[in-house]
Amino acid sequence: MLMREVLGKTVSIRPDPVVTVEPIGTLEPLSTVTGIKIVDDADHPGDPEYRWLMLEDGTYVNYDYPPAGLRFDWLDAPTGPRFPFDLYRVKWDFQVYPFGFASRPAAFQRLKPQDHTLMDETMQNLWFDQIKLEGGGLARDELLQAWRWLTASDRFITNGQGPDILRDYIRQERLDERLPGIFPLASAGNVLRGTPDYDGRAFLAVDTLRPGMTFPSDLSHDKHPWWIHYATTTTGRKLPDGTYLCNPFSTRKWVGRNAPHPVLASETVRIEMRFLDRIPAGTPVPSPYNPPRYGV
């Protein structure tokens, strides 16, 4: 996905994504560049404050780098897929708590009632399939590490009931333990599908994945962004447009990739409309990150 951007100031061009490499040129302010993707700094993998824009010719310019904190202005941001029905984007923390929000490891809203749904072999394989989609080209051992990291019991979505301590069908471990669980959560910046209703407060009855349902053979974030979310993190770093930086949920073990999780519940769940922005039918689904990024 090509990204055209306008530079806010003079930047150096480097052959590799690291400042210790000698520059091979410069670009003047208000120059327009076409980038292929945003990549991590080679010396700071997984750190969202050190990133580079890879240009069409394979060279790099600073995208984010302390202390300058460079941020380019989007000229024409890539757009997401369109669907013939309304969707509802989950607001980022800075939109929900404008007078002070806490940066947290993962940005999400709880769907209520807030009960764990048990993950049997089918549900665990469904989740692992999404990790495999995002981890294209990785060896199975690396994918299993990503599974362990994203589903661990100290993660926001399993909260003490992950397959790292309970039954794990993917790694074939602790098969005599009880099934692990997953919370019904919606990651900030992602979209939901559902039915608006009112019961003292306006809310959305959310269309979730359910145990026992027939899952689409092409299930993915691209095709079903209301069922497969990309986990996000909020930061206290303010951008020039007055919004705040919101990044992919990541780790050094999973650099430069989206972190998918299913929106799963065993009963009807809902979320208050005050946490949502309506995306009208036919409107491109926005990126869950701020600034927008597609194909991290």
One Martini backbone bead per residue (centre of mass of N, CA, C, O) as a GRO file, in nm:
protein
  296
    1MET     BB    1   0.090   0.039   0.028
    2LEU     BB    2   0.072   0.356  -0.063
    3MET     BB    3   0.229   0.666   0.078
    4ARG     BB    4   0.154   1.000   0.085
    5GLU     BB    5   0.381   1.266   0.189
    6VAL     BB    6   0.447   1.556   0.391
    7LEU     BB    7   0.703   1.735   0.488
    8GLY     BB    8   0.784   1.933   0.778
    9LYS     BB    9   1.098   1.885   0.720
   10THR     BB   10   1.412   1.833   0.714
   11VAL     BB   11   1.548   1.526   0.581
   12SER     BB   12   1.706   1.226   0.593
   13ILE     BB   13   1.865   0.988   0.390
   14ARG     BB   14   1.870   0.627   0.425
   15PRO     BB   15   1.967   0.290   0.371
   16ASP     BB   16   1.887   0.258   0.678
   17PRO     BB   17   1.695   0.210   0.990
   18VAL     BB   18   1.940   0.422   1.103
   19VAL     BB   19   2.137   0.685   1.240
   20THR     BB   20   2.437   0.552   1.209
   21VAL     BB   21   2.393   0.605   0.920
   22GLU     BB   22   2.489   0.753   0.648
   23PRO     BB   23   2.380   0.986   0.461
   24ILE     BB   24   2.246   1.022   0.101
   25GLY     BB   25   2.047   1.263   0.180
   26THR     BB   26   1.786   1.515   0.117
   27LEU     BB   27   1.480   1.677   0.229
   28GLU     BB   28   1.265   1.920   0.189
   29PRO     BB   29   1.037   2.112   0.277
   30LEU     BB   30   0.732   1.998   0.131
   31SER     BB   31   0.793   1.740   0.041
   32THR     BB   32   0.707   1.461  -0.162
   33VAL     BB   33   0.636   1.126  -0.060
   34THR     BB   34   0.671   0.767  -0.120
   35GLY     BB   35   0.550   0.504   0.066
   36ILE     BB   36   0.528   0.166   0.176
   37LYS     BB   37   0.628   0.170   0.490
   38ILE     BB   38   0.642   0.117   0.837
   39VAL     BB   39   0.936   0.101   1.043
   40ASP     BB   40   1.161  -0.005   1.248
   41ASP     BB   41   1.423   0.041   1.433
   42ALA     BB   42   1.712  -0.142   1.450
   43ASP     BB   43   1.780  -0.035   1.760
   44HIS     BB   44   1.434  -0.021   1.823
   45PRO     BB   45   1.255  -0.268   1.855
   46GLY     BB   46   0.912  -0.195   1.926
   47ASP     BB   47   0.948   0.123   1.919
   48PRO     BB   48   0.720   0.385   1.850
   49GLU     BB   49   0.952   0.630   1.861
   50TYR     BB   50   1.110   0.441   1.636
   51ARG     BB   51   1.067   0.537   1.298
   52TRP     BB   52   1.019   0.449   0.946
   53LEU     BB   53   1.012   0.548   0.606
   54MET     BB   54   0.965   0.358   0.327
   55LEU     BB   55   1.065   0.390   0.018
   56GLU     BB   56   1.046   0.295  -0.310
   57ASP     BB   57   1.382   0.265  -0.321
   58GLY     BB   58   1.464   0.157  -0.009
   59THR     BB   59   1.467   0.397   0.158
   60TYR     BB   60   1.503   0.632   0.447
   61VAL     BB   61   1.288   0.811   0.678
   62ASN     BB   62   1.186   0.982   0.928
   63TYR     BB   63   0.897   0.946   1.139
   64ASP     BB   64   1.011   0.865   1.430
   65TYR     BB   65   1.225   1.080   1.652
   66PRO     BB   66   1.408   1.144   1.898
   67PRO     BB   67   1.335   1.472   1.980
   68ALA     BB   68   1.168   1.570   1.727
   69GLY     BB   69   0.903   1.419   1.647
   70LEU     BB   70   0.821   1.330   1.376
   71ARG     BB   71   0.547   1.441   1.148
   72PHE     BB   72   0.361   1.375   0.899
   73ASP     BB   73   0.148   1.470   0.638
   74TRP     BB   74  -0.131   1.367   0.507
   75LEU     BB   75  -0.237   1.347   0.175
   76ASP     BB   76  -0.328   1.023   0.119
   77ALA     BB   77  -0.483   0.803   0.277
   78PRO     BB   78  -0.549   0.504   0.314
   79THR     BB   79  -0.812   0.277   0.255
   80GLY     BB   80  -1.058   0.084   0.343
   81PRO     BB   81  -1.309  -0.108   0.351
   82ARG     BB   82  -1.641  -0.182   0.237
   83PHE     BB   83  -1.989  -0.176   0.360
   84PRO     BB   84  -2.358  -0.240   0.350
   85PHE     BB   85  -2.317  -0.133   0.657
   86ASP     BB   86  -2.314  -0.038   0.960
   87LEU     BB   87  -2.064   0.092   1.172
   88TYR     BB   88  -1.853   0.094   1.488
   89ARG     BB   89  -1.627   0.295   1.634
   90VAL     BB   90  -1.390   0.274   1.871
   91LYS     BB   91  -1.283   0.477   2.090
   92TRP     BB   92  -1.042   0.650   2.204
   93ASP     BB   93  -0.931   0.764   2.497
   94PHE     BB   94  -0.912   1.076   2.416
   95GLN     BB   95  -1.229   1.077   2.350
   96VAL     BB   96  -1.342   0.980   2.634
   97TYR     BB   97  -1.087   1.134   2.803
   98PRO     BB   98  -1.018   1.466   2.757
   99PHE     BB   99  -0.912   1.528   3.081
  100GLY     BB  100  -0.761   1.257   3.105
  101PHE     BB  101  -0.547   0.988   3.025
  102ALA     BB  102  -0.435   0.661   3.046
  103SER     BB  103  -0.178   0.494   2.971
  104ARG     BB  104  -0.192   0.165   2.815
  105PRO     BB  105  -0.114  -0.139   2.695
  106ALA     BB  106  -0.432  -0.145   2.631
  107ALA     BB  107  -0.699  -0.052   2.410
  108PHE     BB  108  -1.036  -0.062   2.551
  109GLN     BB  109  -1.367  -0.210   2.559
  110ARG     BB  110  -1.622  -0.332   2.736
  111LEU     BB  111  -1.835  -0.597   2.720
  112LYS     BB  112  -2.175  -0.654   2.812
  113PRO     BB  113  -2.122  -0.893   2.986
  114GLN     BB  114  -1.819  -0.970   3.187
  115ASP     BB  115  -1.749  -1.272   3.047
  116HIS     BB  116  -1.616  -1.559   3.005
  117THR     BB  117  -1.506  -1.750   2.728
  118LEU     BB  118  -1.462  -2.056   2.630
  119MET     BB  119  -1.173  -2.229   2.481
  120ASP     BB  120  -1.167  -2.441   2.253
  121GLU     BB  121  -1.026  -2.587   1.990
  122THR     BB  122  -1.170  -2.414   1.779
  123MET     BB  123  -1.107  -2.131   1.904
  124GLN     BB  124  -0.800  -2.156   1.907
  125ASN     BB  125  -0.767  -2.200   1.601
  126LEU     BB  126  -0.893  -1.939   1.511
  127TRP     BB  127  -0.679  -1.755   1.642
  128PHE     BB  128  -0.424  -1.884   1.516
  129ASP     BB  129  -0.502  -1.821   1.223
  130GLN     BB  130  -0.466  -1.512   1.256
  131ILE     BB  131  -0.168  -1.520   1.327
  132LYS     BB  132  -0.080  -1.654   1.060
  133LEU     BB  133  -0.171  -1.425   0.875
  134GLU     BB  134   0.023  -1.207   1.016
  135GLY     BB  135   0.280  -1.435   1.002
  136GLY     BB  136   0.394  -1.432   0.732
  137GLY     BB  137   0.694  -1.637   0.699
  138LEU     BB  138   0.690  -1.781   0.958
  139ALA     BB  139   0.774  -1.992   1.177
  140ARG     BB  140   0.621  -2.199   1.393
  141ASP     BB  141   0.778  -2.115   1.646
  142GLU     BB  142   0.705  -1.813   1.615
  143LEU     BB  143   0.397  -1.849   1.627
  144LEU     BB  144   0.395  -1.979   1.910
  145GLN     BB  145   0.509  -1.731   2.052
  146ALA     BB  146   0.276  -1.543   1.974
  147TRP     BB  147   0.056  -1.704   2.112
  148ARG     BB  148   0.173  -1.682   2.399
  149TRP     BB  149   0.178  -1.372   2.415
  150LEU     BB  150  -0.129  -1.294   2.334
  151THR     BB  151  -0.267  -1.530   2.546
  152ALA     BB  152  -0.178  -1.459   2.807
  153SER     BB  153  -0.273  -1.412   3.143
  154ASP     BB  154  -0.146  -1.099   3.134
  155ARG     BB  155  -0.362  -1.025   2.944
  156PHE     BB  156  -0.641  -0.837   2.873
  157ILE     BB  157  -0.824  -1.088   2.741
  158THR     BB  158  -0.765  -1.325   2.970
  159ASN     BB  159  -0.719  -1.261   3.269
  160GLY     BB  160  -0.594  -1.546   3.413
  161GLN     BB  161  -0.710  -1.756   3.148
  162GLY     BB  162  -0.482  -1.882   2.988
  163PRO     BB  163  -0.302  -2.122   2.791
  164ASP     BB  164  -0.035  -2.101   2.974
  165ILE     BB  165  -0.214  -2.251   3.233
  166LEU     BB  166  -0.396  -2.405   3.048
  167ARG     BB  167  -0.548  -2.532   2.793
  168ASP     BB  168  -0.337  -2.625   2.499
  169TYR     BB  169  -0.387  -2.702   2.166
  170ILE     BB  170  -0.151  -2.574   2.006
  171ARG     BB  171   0.087  -2.694   2.212
  172GLN     BB  172   0.001  -2.946   2.371
  173GLU     BB  173  -0.091  -2.844   2.674
  174ARG     BB  174  -0.260  -2.921   2.950
  175LEU     BB  175  -0.510  -3.133   2.874
  176ASP     BB  176  -0.621  -3.169   3.190
  177GLU     BB  177  -0.720  -2.898   3.191
  178ARG     BB  178  -0.896  -2.638   3.175
  179LEU     BB  179  -1.040  -2.403   3.004
  180PRO     BB  180  -0.991  -2.122   2.863
  181GLY     BB  181  -1.030  -1.760   2.849
  182ILE     BB  182  -1.239  -1.484   2.713
  183PHE     BB  183  -1.302  -1.164   2.666
  184PRO     BB  184  -1.536  -0.913   2.585
  185LEU     BB  185  -1.362  -0.717   2.350
  186ALA     BB  186  -1.278  -0.378   2.229
  187SER     BB  187  -1.064  -0.230   2.029
  188ALA     BB  188  -0.939   0.055   1.978
  189GLY     BB  189  -1.035   0.170   1.642
  190ASN     BB  190  -1.234  -0.033   1.594
  191VAL     BB  191  -1.504  -0.234   1.479
  192LEU     BB  192  -1.864  -0.270   1.489
  193ARG     BB  193  -2.148  -0.484   1.493
  194GLY     BB  194  -2.510  -0.398   1.509
  195THR     BB  195  -2.784  -0.306   1.737
  196PRO     BB  196  -2.958  -0.049   1.807
  197ASP     BB  197  -3.050   0.080   2.139
  198TYR     BB  198  -3.277   0.124   2.433
  199ASP     BB  199  -3.199   0.146   2.812
  200GLY     BB  200  -3.169   0.459   2.922
  201ARG     BB  201  -2.944   0.390   2.708
  202ALA     BB  202  -2.747   0.401   2.449
  203PHE     BB  203  -2.693   0.104   2.244
  204LEU     BB  204  -2.503  -0.191   2.138
  205ALA     BB  205  -2.578  -0.487   1.991
  206VAL     BB  206  -2.341  -0.728   1.950
  207ASP     BB  207  -2.174  -0.880   1.686
  208THR     BB  208  -2.047  -1.197   1.749
  209LEU     BB  209  -1.872  -1.445   1.817
  210ARG     BB  210  -1.967  -1.798   1.852
  211PRO     BB  211  -2.003  -2.076   1.991
  212GLY     BB  212  -2.094  -2.305   1.723
  213MET     BB  213  -2.057  -2.151   1.487
  214THR     BB  214  -2.028  -2.068   1.154
  215PHE     BB  215  -1.737  -2.003   0.999
  216PRO     BB  216  -1.574  -1.833   0.790
  217SER     BB  217  -1.329  -1.924   0.561
  218ASP     BB  218  -1.238  -1.590   0.539
  219LEU     BB  219  -1.148  -1.511   0.809
  220SER     BB  220  -1.087  -1.157   0.882
  221HIS     BB  221  -1.010  -0.833   0.910
  222ASP     BB  222  -1.069  -0.749   0.615
  223LYS     BB  223  -1.360  -0.905   0.602
  224HIS     BB  224  -1.403  -0.894   0.952
  225PRO     BB  225  -1.359  -0.625   1.157
  226TRP     BB  226  -1.588  -0.704   1.384
  227TRP     BB  227  -1.440  -0.996   1.467
  228ILE     BB  228  -1.143  -0.880   1.398
  229HIS     BB  229  -0.899  -0.748   1.595
  230TYR     BB  230  -0.666  -0.486   1.662
  231ALA     BB  231  -0.450  -0.428   1.885
  232THR     BB  232  -0.408  -0.144   2.109
  233THR     BB  233  -0.232   0.165   2.193
  234THR     BB  234  -0.186   0.419   2.415
  235THR     BB  235  -0.078   0.763   2.438
  236GLY     BB  236   0.072   1.083   2.553
  237ARG     BB  237   0.125   1.162   2.250
  238LYS     BB  238   0.111   1.449   2.079
  239LEU     BB  239  -0.019   1.573   1.791
  240PRO     BB  240  -0.052   1.832   1.568
  241ASP     BB  241  -0.384   1.776   1.560
  242GLY     BB  242  -0.444   1.696   1.888
  243THR     BB  243  -0.392   1.416   1.896
  244TYR     BB  244  -0.307   1.071   1.961
  245LEU     BB  245  -0.101   0.819   1.989
  246CYS     BB  246  -0.181   0.500   1.818
  247ASN     BB  247  -0.084   0.166   1.853
  248PRO     BB  248   0.030  -0.126   1.818
  249PHE     BB  249   0.027  -0.420   1.967
  250SER     BB  250   0.350  -0.504   2.107
  251THR     BB  251   0.669  -0.675   2.049
  252ARG     BB  252   0.977  -0.809   1.999
  253LYS     BB  253   0.822  -1.079   1.888
  254TRP     BB  254   0.611  -0.860   1.714
  255VAL     BB  255   0.726  -0.691   1.467
  256GLY     BB  256   0.537  -0.521   1.232
  257ARG     BB  257   0.251  -0.632   1.347
  258ASN     BB  258  -0.047  -0.749   1.392
  259ALA     BB  259  -0.283  -0.801   1.678
  260PRO     BB  260  -0.501  -1.048   1.693
  261HIS     BB  261  -0.859  -1.071   1.790
  262PRO     BB  262  -1.143  -1.196   1.901
  263VAL     BB  263  -1.496  -1.134   1.903
  264LEU     BB  264  -1.613  -1.295   2.194
  265ALA     BB  265  -1.928  -1.467   2.281
  266SER     BB  266  -2.192  -1.655   2.466
  267GLU     BB  267  -2.351  -1.381   2.466
  268THR     BB  268  -2.518  -1.104   2.484
  269VAL     BB  269  -2.369  -0.794   2.398
  270ARG     BB  270  -2.272  -0.455   2.507
  271ILE     BB  271  -2.252  -0.094   2.415
  272GLU     BB  272  -2.213   0.222   2.452
  273MET     BB  273  -2.247   0.489   2.232
  274ARG     BB  274  -2.030   0.684   2.365
  275PHE     BB  275  -1.791   0.477   2.250
  276LEU     BB  276  -1.899   0.562   1.956
  277ASP     BB  277  -1.867   0.565   1.593
  278ARG     BB  278  -2.025   0.614   1.308
  279ILE     BB  279  -2.018   0.402   1.006
  280PRO     BB  280  -2.136   0.433   0.721
  281ALA     BB  281  -2.249   0.293   0.466
  282GLY     BB  282  -1.972   0.277   0.236
  283THR     BB  283  -1.751   0.342   0.432
  284PRO     BB  284  -1.444   0.345   0.506
  285VAL     BB  285  -1.247   0.168   0.702
  286PRO     BB  286  -1.063   0.253   0.951
  287SER     BB  287  -0.793   0.274   1.109
  288PRO     BB  288  -0.691   0.176   1.439
  289TYR     BB  289  -0.480   0.395   1.399
  290ASN     BB  290  -0.270   0.681   1.529
  291PRO     BB  291  -0.195   0.711   1.265
  292PRO     BB  292  -0.264   0.577   0.983
  293ARG     BB  293  -0.241   0.211   0.925
  294TYR     BB  294  -0.151  -0.027   0.667
  295GLY     BB  295   0.025  -0.269   0.708
  296VAL     BB  296   0.255  -0.259   0.952
   0.00000   0.00000   0.00000
